[in-house]
């Protein structure tokens, strides 16, 4: 069993994060903007500013890296490829969705918003994991001469 190629985890993770960030931007600006604004107003919160958005973008890139790290860890058991990337995406997606379920239970977020964002993020994460997993290779990369 080979060691995890950290450079390729980061590279694949950044691609996965980029895909998720593009998708999340579209989701938040066009699909759920009105509902999200209504929830924020009901909770007495303001729409996120540049600083908060930057943090969300960084967190999403980190989520991409974590997803590809999980993929790399699963490869020896399940083999390389899309099936393993989907399993990694499901593991990370389920883990990341748990706090959102708590928000619904507490009445902070409407259940329909959780369904929309949950399905959207599952699809985006699968696509991102397959793309990032495609870039991941085991072992050290040869140095160009």
N, C-alpha and C positions, 0 to 999 in steps of 0.2 A: 504494500500500500504506500503510495507516494505522499510526499508532503504537499500541503495546500500551497499553491502558487499565489502568494499575496498580491503581487503586482497585477496578475490577471483577475483576481477577485476585485481589486479596486477598479481596474479598467472596465470589466463587465458590470460592476456595481454602478459606476458612473453612467454607463449607457442605460442601465435599467432605471436609475434615478432620473435621467433626462427624459426618458419616455413617460415615467410617472408624473414628473413635473409638468410636462406639456399637457398631458391628459387632465391633471388636477386643475390646471389653469382654465382649460375649456369648461370643465365641470363647474368650477366655482364662479366663473364669470358669466356663463350662459345657461347652464342647466338648473342650478340650485340657488342662483344669486338672490332671488326674491325671498325664497323660504329661509335661507341663511340670514338674510338681513332681518326678517321678521323675528327669528329666534334670538338674534343678538339684541334687538330692541326690547323684546319681552324680558330678557335677562338684564337689561340696563347696561349693555356693553356696546362699544363702538366698533365699527368695521375695522379690521386690522390695517395698520399703517405699514409703511415701507419696512420698518425694523422687524415687525412681526412676520411679514410676508417673507423677508429674507431668512428668518429662522425656520419657517415652514419649508422653504426651498431646501435649506441645508439639511433639515430633518429627513426630507424625502430622498435626497442623495444618499444619506446615511442608511435609510431603509433599503435602497437599491443595493448598497454594498453588503448589508446584512443578508439580503435575499440571495445574492450570489455566493456569499460565504456559506450559507446553509446548503445551497446547490453543490458547492465544492465538497462539503462534508458528506453529502448523500451519494455522490458519484461512485465511491467504491462499493456501496451496497446495491444501488439501483442502476448503475451504468450511466454513461454520458448520454445526453440528449434531451429532447423535449419532455418526455415523460417525467424524468427526474426534476427538470425545471418547474414543471407544473406542481409536483409534490412540494418542492421548496416554496413555491409561491403560495400554496394552500397553507403550509405551516406558518409562514410569516403573516399572511393575511388574517388567519384565525387569531393569531396572537395579537395583531395590531387592532383587530375589531373588538376585542373584549371590553376595553374602556368605553367604546361607543354604546355597547349594550347597556352598560351602567348608566350612561346619560339618558337613555330611553326609560329605564326603570325608575330613575329619579324624576322623570318628567321634564328634563331640560331640553331634550331633543324629541321631536315627533317621530313615531315609528316609521312613517312613510319616508322621511328624510334618511333614516338609517338604511332602509331597503334600497333606495336609489343610490346612495353613496356606497353601500356595501357591494351591490352588484357591479357598479361602475368600477370600484377599486379592485374587485376580484378579477375582472376582465383585464384591466390595465396591468395588474401585477403579474398575471400569467403571461401576457405579451412581453412585459419588461423582463421577466425571469427567463423566458425562452431566448430573447435577444441577448441578454447579458450572459446567459449560459453558453450561447454560441461563441462568445468571445473567450470564455474560460478554457484554458488548456492546463493540463497537469505538467509539473516539472518546470525547470528553469528555461527561460527563453535563450536561444543562442545569441551571442553578442555579434553585431554586425562589424565586419572588418573595415 
